[in-house]
Amino acid sequence: MKTFKLFSKKTSSQVAKDRLKILLISDRINCSPEVMERIKVDLVKSISKYMSIDVEHMEIVLKRNHKRGRSRKPSLYASIPILDIRE
């Protein structure tokens, strides 16, 4: 079984890049970076009960979709690489 990589050290440039992404996303949909980080942590905890995932390459994006000039509700998109399924 692989070690859970949630607490592994990241380079300062990777941390800065991640924070900038979170800030830009949260600004677009009026969601604070703290809330985005809590969503990510909750997803990791929930999914890790059932499968091993690659947290370092996990991407979570909140988008506000537009349809013919009308603004629609935000959508959450997640790309979570699965390493192994637990049984």
C-alpha positions, 0 to 999 in steps of 0.5 A, a space after each residue: 500500500 502506498 503512503 498517503 502523500 497529503 503531507 509531503 513537502 512541495 517546492 515553494 514554487 508549487 505552493 505559490 502556483 497552487 495558491 494563485 490558482 485557488 485565488 483566481 478561481 475563488 475570485 471568479 465565483 466569489 468563493 474564499 480560498 479557505 473554502 476551496 481548500 476545505 472542499 479539497 481536503 474533504 474530497 481527499 478524506 472521503 475518496 481516500 476511504 475507498 481508493 488510493 489517489 494521487 493528491 499531488 496531481 489532483 485538480 479541482 476547479 470551480 467554474 461559472 458557466 454562461 449560456 447565451 448571455 445568462 449566468 448559470 450556477 457554478 460547477 465543480 470539476 475534479 480530476 483525481 488520479 486513482 492509484 489503487 481501489 481498496 476492497 
